[in-house]
Amino acid sequence: GVLLSVNVPAGDLRGVVVRPMGESYLGSDYTLTEEQGARRVYERNRFRVTASDENSDTWSYQQGFVTITPLRFDWTARDYMDDVRDWDFRLPD
């Protein structure tokens, strides 16, 4: 149930570190590109964000380190499953 995320940056490598997952290194915003009455079209702009957590894989990767992060993908809050079932969801007739 665990996989290893290995990230290798371009350029000179400073070493290999094992780090927890960090924040995203990509940010985004939107630019209005077209407007016709009530209709508006936006273009998504992506940009790199400098990591702030020096103990994260993101920061280490941005500093030139190969990063290894063990990950689990089942984020299910199993201790809440019965509580949510008790909400008795129903589709309308």
Number of C-alpha atoms within 10 A of each C-alpha: 6 10 10 11 13 14 16 14 15 11 7 8 13 13 11 16 17 17 19 15 17 17 15 12 15 11 11 10 10 11 10 10 10 11 10 7 6 5 7 10 12 12 11 11 10 11 10 10 14 15 20 12 12 12 15 19 26 24 22 24 23 17 16 17 22 21 25 19 19 13 13 10 8 9 6 8 7 9 8 9 10 9 10 10 9 8 8 7 8 6 4 4 3
